[in-house]
Amino acid sequence: MEIFKNKEVLDIEYIPTEEMLLYRAKEQDQLRRVFKNISSVPNHLVCYGFTGTGKTCLTKFLMKKYIHQKSNERILYINTCSYPTELQALSYVVSLLGFNVKGTNLSSHYVAASLTRD
């Protein structure tokens, strides 16, 4: 007996269709404004809230939609649960930009790192 009609929707990498994003019009409008107004100045967005409310799904859906509209800009997604320290998160972001990162945490305030282009 199957409980789930489509188990794919439970995958963390799953991106829903617009029809599946129910009851999120307000949040979708807020995120749309952020993505449309991305300028050459570095921007960031932090989404927070209770588990299971659709933050990741909505954000990834809109990223996929707007990433093709801005040819000279890059939108990166990072789930900080997977990269709990600042060094790990920074290393991941820098690697997405095409650099190899090797670093050492020298103290709680300083990091020694070397970057090389792929």
PyMOL commands that place a pseudoatom at each C-alpha (Angstrom):
pseudoatom trace, name=CA, resn=MET, resi=1, chain=A, elem=C, hetatm=0, pos=[0.000, 0.000, 0.000]
pseudoatom trace, name=CA, resn=GLU, resi=2, chain=A, elem=C, hetatm=0, pos=[1.428, 3.405, -1.043]
pseudoatom trace, name=CA, resn=ILE, resi=3, chain=A, elem=C, hetatm=0, pos=[0.970, 6.334, 1.317]
pseudoatom trace, name=CA, resn=PHE, resi=4, chain=A, elem=C, hetatm=0, pos=[2.622, 8.919, -0.913]
pseudoatom trace, name=CA, resn=LYS, resi=5, chain=A, elem=C, hetatm=0, pos=[1.495, 9.481, -4.479]
pseudoatom trace, name=CA, resn=ASN, resi=6, chain=A, elem=C, hetatm=0, pos=[4.769, 11.290, -5.318]
pseudoatom trace, name=CA, resn=LYS, resi=7, chain=A, elem=C, hetatm=0, pos=[7.703, 10.765, -2.927]
pseudoatom trace, name=CA, resn=GLU, resi=8, chain=A, elem=C, hetatm=0, pos=[9.786, 13.248, -4.948]
pseudoatom trace, name=CA, resn=VAL, resi=9, chain=A, elem=C, hetatm=0, pos=[8.089, 16.169, -3.167]
pseudoatom trace, name=CA, resn=LEU, resi=10, chain=A, elem=C, hetatm=0, pos=[9.736, 15.091, 0.109]
pseudoatom trace, name=CA, resn=ASP, resi=11, chain=A, elem=C, hetatm=0, pos=[13.251, 15.479, -1.327]
pseudoatom trace, name=CA, resn=ILE, resi=12, chain=A, elem=C, hetatm=0, pos=[15.172, 18.531, -0.035]
pseudoatom trace, name=CA, resn=GLU, resi=13, chain=A, elem=C, hetatm=0, pos=[16.193, 19.348, -3.633]
pseudoatom trace, name=CA, resn=TYR, resi=14, chain=A, elem=C, hetatm=0, pos=[12.595, 19.339, -4.904]
pseudoatom trace, name=CA, resn=ILE, resi=15, chain=A, elem=C, hetatm=0, pos=[11.372, 22.598, -6.430]
pseudoatom trace, name=CA, resn=PRO, resi=16, chain=A, elem=C, hetatm=0, pos=[7.578, 22.849, -6.681]
pseudoatom trace, name=CA, resn=THR, resi=17, chain=A, elem=C, hetatm=0, pos=[5.495, 24.224, -9.513]
pseudoatom trace, name=CA, resn=GLU, resi=18, chain=A, elem=C, hetatm=0, pos=[3.634, 27.507, -9.063]
pseudoatom trace, name=CA, resn=GLU, resi=19, chain=A, elem=C, hetatm=0, pos=[0.336, 25.654, -8.672]
pseudoatom trace, name=CA, resn=MET, resi=20, chain=A, elem=C, hetatm=0, pos=[1.739, 23.789, -5.664]
pseudoatom trace, name=CA, resn=LEU, resi=21, chain=A, elem=C, hetatm=0, pos=[2.715, 26.941, -3.754]
pseudoatom trace, name=CA, resn=LEU, resi=22, chain=A, elem=C, hetatm=0, pos=[-0.586, 27.405, -1.973]
pseudoatom trace, name=CA, resn=TYR, resi=23, chain=A, elem=C, hetatm=0, pos=[-1.334, 30.174, 0.539]
pseudoatom trace, name=CA, resn=ARG, resi=24, chain=A, elem=C, hetatm=0, pos=[2.020, 31.907, 0.046]
pseudoatom trace, name=CA, resn=ALA, resi=25, chain=A, elem=C, hetatm=0, pos=[0.990, 34.917, -2.065]
pseudoatom trace, name=CA, resn=LYS, resi=26, chain=A, elem=C, hetatm=0, pos=[2.159, 37.493, 0.497]
pseudoatom trace, name=CA, resn=GLU, resi=27, chain=A, elem=C, hetatm=0, pos=[5.541, 35.822, 0.995]
pseudoatom trace, name=CA, resn=GLN, resi=28, chain=A, elem=C, hetatm=0, pos=[5.924, 35.257, -2.742]
pseudoatom trace, name=CA, resn=ASP, resi=29, chain=A, elem=C, hetatm=0, pos=[5.316, 38.960, -3.462]
pseudoatom trace, name=CA, resn=GLN, resi=30, chain=A, elem=C, hetatm=0, pos=[7.889, 39.978, -0.837]
pseudoatom trace, name=CA, resn=LEU, resi=31, chain=A, elem=C, hetatm=0, pos=[10.530, 37.640, -2.263]
pseudoatom trace, name=CA, resn=ARG, resi=32, chain=A, elem=C, hetatm=0, pos=[9.710, 38.677, -5.842]
pseudoatom trace, name=CA, resn=ARG, resi=33, chain=A, elem=C, hetatm=0, pos=[10.475, 42.294, -4.949]
pseudoatom trace, name=CA, resn=VAL, resi=34, chain=A, elem=C, hetatm=0, pos=[13.829, 41.258, -3.487]
pseudoatom trace, name=CA, resn=PHE, resi=35, chain=A, elem=C, hetatm=0, pos=[14.809, 39.236, -6.568]
pseudoatom trace, name=CA, resn=LYS, resi=36, chain=A, elem=C, hetatm=0, pos=[13.626, 41.910, -9.022]
pseudoatom trace, name=CA, resn=ASN, resi=37, chain=A, elem=C, hetatm=0, pos=[15.535, 44.665, -7.216]
pseudoatom trace, name=CA, resn=ILE, resi=38, chain=A, elem=C, hetatm=0, pos=[18.882, 42.931, -6.967]
pseudoatom trace, name=CA, resn=SER, resi=39, chain=A, elem=C, hetatm=0, pos=[21.452, 45.524, -7.969]
pseudoatom trace, name=CA, resn=SER, resi=40, chain=A, elem=C, hetatm=0, pos=[25.203, 45.546, -8.488]
pseudoatom trace, name=CA, resn=VAL, resi=41, chain=A, elem=C, hetatm=0, pos=[25.642, 46.181, -4.769]
pseudoatom trace, name=CA, resn=PRO, resi=42, chain=A, elem=C, hetatm=0, pos=[26.040, 42.870, -2.895]
pseudoatom trace, name=CA, resn=ASN, resi=43, chain=A, elem=C, hetatm=0, pos=[22.746, 41.854, -1.315]
pseudoatom trace, name=CA, resn=HIS, resi=44, chain=A, elem=C, hetatm=0, pos=[21.709, 39.049, 0.932]
pseudoatom trace, name=CA, resn=LEU, resi=45, chain=A, elem=C, hetatm=0, pos=[18.447, 37.636, 2.138]
pseudoatom trace, name=CA, resn=VAL, resi=46, chain=A, elem=C, hetatm=0, pos=[17.812, 35.619, 5.279]
pseudoatom trace, name=CA, resn=CYS, resi=47, chain=A, elem=C, hetatm=0, pos=[14.587, 33.616, 5.488]
pseudoatom trace, name=CA, resn=TYR, resi=48, chain=A, elem=C, hetatm=0, pos=[13.665, 32.327, 8.903]
pseudoatom trace, name=CA, resn=GLY, resi=49, chain=A, elem=C, hetatm=0, pos=[10.633, 30.793, 10.532]
pseudoatom trace, name=CA, resn=PHE, resi=50, chain=A, elem=C, hetatm=0, pos=[9.148, 27.592, 11.803]
pseudoatom trace, name=CA, resn=THR, resi=51, chain=A, elem=C, hetatm=0, pos=[10.124, 24.241, 10.280]
pseudoatom trace, name=CA, resn=GLY, resi=52, chain=A, elem=C, hetatm=0, pos=[7.927, 23.037, 7.437]
pseudoatom trace, name=CA, resn=THR, resi=53, chain=A, elem=C, hetatm=0, pos=[6.363, 26.363, 6.488]
pseudoatom trace, name=CA, resn=GLY, resi=54, chain=A, elem=C, hetatm=0, pos=[7.757, 26.401, 2.926]
pseudoatom trace, name=CA, resn=LYS, resi=55, chain=A, elem=C, hetatm=0, pos=[10.699, 28.819, 3.232]
pseudoatom trace, name=CA, resn=THR, resi=56, chain=A, elem=C, hetatm=0, pos=[13.086, 26.643, 1.234]
pseudoatom trace, name=CA, resn=CYS, resi=57, chain=A, elem=C, hetatm=0, pos=[10.548, 25.625, -1.424]
pseudoatom trace, name=CA, resn=LEU, resi=58, chain=A, elem=C, hetatm=0, pos=[9.411, 29.176, -2.099]
pseudoatom trace, name=CA, resn=THR, resi=59, chain=A, elem=C, hetatm=0, pos=[12.933, 30.604, -2.124]
pseudoatom trace, name=CA, resn=LYS, resi=60, chain=A, elem=C, hetatm=0, pos=[14.287, 27.941, -4.479]
pseudoatom trace, name=CA, resn=PHE, resi=61, chain=A, elem=C, hetatm=0, pos=[11.245, 28.286, -6.756]
pseudoatom trace, name=CA, resn=LEU, resi=62, chain=A, elem=C, hetatm=0, pos=[11.743, 32.051, -7.117]
pseudoatom trace, name=CA, resn=MET, resi=63, chain=A, elem=C, hetatm=0, pos=[15.515, 31.704, -7.486]
pseudoatom trace, name=CA, resn=LYS, resi=64, chain=A, elem=C, hetatm=0, pos=[14.989, 29.308, -10.385]
pseudoatom trace, name=CA, resn=LYS, resi=65, chain=A, elem=C, hetatm=0, pos=[12.504, 31.715, -11.945]
pseudoatom trace, name=CA, resn=TYR, resi=66, chain=A, elem=C, hetatm=0, pos=[14.626, 34.884, -11.638]
pseudoatom trace, name=CA, resn=ILE, resi=67, chain=A, elem=C, hetatm=0, pos=[18.097, 33.436, -12.136]
pseudoatom trace, name=CA, resn=HIS, resi=68, chain=A, elem=C, hetatm=0, pos=[17.548, 33.462, -15.903]
pseudoatom trace, name=CA, resn=GLN, resi=69, chain=A, elem=C, hetatm=0, pos=[16.438, 37.110, -15.973]
pseudoatom trace, name=CA, resn=LYS, resi=70, chain=A, elem=C, hetatm=0, pos=[19.727, 38.533, -14.677]
pseudoatom trace, name=CA, resn=SER, resi=71, chain=A, elem=C, hetatm=0, pos=[22.558, 37.532, -16.992]
pseudoatom trace, name=CA, resn=ASN, resi=72, chain=A, elem=C, hetatm=0, pos=[25.319, 39.480, -15.231]
pseudoatom trace, name=CA, resn=GLU, resi=73, chain=A, elem=C, hetatm=0, pos=[24.405, 38.510, -11.665]
pseudoatom trace, name=CA, resn=ARG, resi=74, chain=A, elem=C, hetatm=0, pos=[24.513, 35.279, -9.767]
pseudoatom trace, name=CA, resn=ILE, resi=75, chain=A, elem=C, hetatm=0, pos=[22.083, 34.146, -7.116]
pseudoatom trace, name=CA, resn=LEU, resi=76, chain=A, elem=C, hetatm=0, pos=[23.493, 31.622, -4.659]
pseudoatom trace, name=CA, resn=TYR, resi=77, chain=A, elem=C, hetatm=0, pos=[21.548, 29.503, -2.193]
pseudoatom trace, name=CA, resn=ILE, resi=78, chain=A, elem=C, hetatm=0, pos=[23.154, 28.151, 0.954]
pseudoatom trace, name=CA, resn=ASN, resi=79, chain=A, elem=C, hetatm=0, pos=[21.471, 26.189, 3.705]
pseudoatom trace, name=CA, resn=THR, resi=80, chain=A, elem=C, hetatm=0, pos=[23.509, 27.042, 6.789]
pseudoatom trace, name=CA, resn=CYS, resi=81, chain=A, elem=C, hetatm=0, pos=[22.421, 23.823, 8.518]
pseudoatom trace, name=CA, resn=SER, resi=82, chain=A, elem=C, hetatm=0, pos=[24.820, 22.065, 6.141]
pseudoatom trace, name=CA, resn=TYR, resi=83, chain=A, elem=C, hetatm=0, pos=[27.608, 24.599, 6.809]
pseudoatom trace, name=CA, resn=PRO, resi=84, chain=A, elem=C, hetatm=0, pos=[27.358, 25.542, 10.500]
pseudoatom trace, name=CA, resn=THR, resi=85, chain=A, elem=C, hetatm=0, pos=[30.510, 27.654, 10.845]
pseudoatom trace, name=CA, resn=GLU, resi=86, chain=A, elem=C, hetatm=0, pos=[31.332, 30.910, 9.100]
pseudoatom trace, name=CA, resn=LEU, resi=87, chain=A, elem=C, hetatm=0, pos=[34.432, 29.365, 7.510]
pseudoatom trace, name=CA, resn=GLN, resi=88, chain=A, elem=C, hetatm=0, pos=[32.462, 26.419, 6.120]
pseudoatom trace, name=CA, resn=ALA, resi=89, chain=A, elem=C, hetatm=0, pos=[29.739, 28.695, 4.726]
pseudoatom trace, name=CA, resn=LEU, resi=90, chain=A, elem=C, hetatm=0, pos=[32.255, 31.102, 3.194]
pseudoatom trace, name=CA, resn=SER, resi=91, chain=A, elem=C, hetatm=0, pos=[34.284, 28.246, 1.707]
pseudoatom trace, name=CA, resn=TYR, resi=92, chain=A, elem=C, hetatm=0, pos=[31.138, 26.835, 0.109]
pseudoatom trace, name=CA, resn=VAL, resi=93, chain=A, elem=C, hetatm=0, pos=[30.097, 30.198, -1.375]
pseudoatom trace, name=CA, resn=VAL, resi=94, chain=A, elem=C, hetatm=0, pos=[33.602, 30.895, -2.691]
pseudoatom trace, name=CA, resn=SER, resi=95, chain=A, elem=C, hetatm=0, pos=[33.750, 27.397, -4.240]
pseudoatom trace, name=CA, resn=LEU, resi=96, chain=A, elem=C, hetatm=0, pos=[30.420, 28.101, -6.020]
pseudoatom trace, name=CA, resn=LEU, resi=97, chain=A, elem=C, hetatm=0, pos=[32.116, 31.141, -7.537]
pseudoatom trace, name=CA, resn=GLY, resi=98, chain=A, elem=C, hetatm=0, pos=[34.794, 28.874, -9.038]
pseudoatom trace, name=CA, resn=PHE, resi=99, chain=A, elem=C, hetatm=0, pos=[37.648, 29.078, -6.540]
pseudoatom trace, name=CA, resn=ASN, resi=100, chain=A, elem=C, hetatm=0, pos=[39.365, 26.322, -4.595]
pseudoatom trace, name=CA, resn=VAL, resi=101, chain=A, elem=C, hetatm=0, pos=[39.617, 27.168, -0.915]
pseudoatom trace, name=CA, resn=LYS, resi=102, chain=A, elem=C, hetatm=0, pos=[42.162, 25.894, 1.556]
pseudoatom trace, name=CA, resn=GLY, resi=103, chain=A, elem=C, hetatm=0, pos=[42.125, 27.487, 4.968]
pseudoatom trace, name=CA, resn=THR, resi=104, chain=A, elem=C, hetatm=0, pos=[42.986, 27.207, 8.618]
pseudoatom trace, name=CA, resn=ASN, resi=105, chain=A, elem=C, hetatm=0, pos=[41.121, 28.657, 11.545]
pseudoatom trace, name=CA, resn=LEU, resi=106, chain=A, elem=C, hetatm=0, pos=[43.849, 30.485, 13.487]
pseudoatom trace, name=CA, resn=SER, resi=107, chain=A, elem=C, hetatm=0, pos=[41.580, 31.807, 16.231]
pseudoatom trace, name=CA, resn=SER, resi=108, chain=A, elem=C, hetatm=0, pos=[37.962, 32.756, 16.683]
pseudoatom trace, name=CA, resn=HIS, resi=109, chain=A, elem=C, hetatm=0, pos=[38.594, 35.984, 14.719]
pseudoatom trace, name=CA, resn=TYR, resi=110, chain=A, elem=C, hetatm=0, pos=[41.174, 35.181, 12.054]
pseudoatom trace, name=CA, resn=VAL, resi=111, chain=A, elem=C, hetatm=0, pos=[41.310, 32.703, 9.189]
pseudoatom trace, name=CA, resn=ALA, resi=112, chain=A, elem=C, hetatm=0, pos=[44.234, 31.976, 6.920]
pseudoatom trace, name=CA, resn=ALA, resi=113, chain=A, elem=C, hetatm=0, pos=[42.989, 31.020, 3.463]
pseudoatom trace, name=CA, resn=SER, resi=114, chain=A, elem=C, hetatm=0, pos=[44.308, 30.659, -0.039]
pseudoatom trace, name=CA, resn=LEU, resi=115, chain=A, elem=C, hetatm=0, pos=[42.143, 30.903, -3.131]
pseudoatom trace, name=CA, resn=THR, resi=116, chain=A, elem=C, hetatm=0, pos=[42.955, 29.412, -6.513]
pseudoatom trace, name=CA, resn=ARG, resi=117, chain=A, elem=C, hetatm=0, pos=[40.806, 29.628, -9.642]
pseudoatom trace, name=CA, resn=ASP, resi=118, chain=A, elem=C, hetatm=0, pos=[39.571, 26.338, -11.151]
for i in range(1, 118): cmd.bond("trace and resi %d" % i, "trace and resi %d" % (i + 1))
show_as sticks, trace
zoom trace
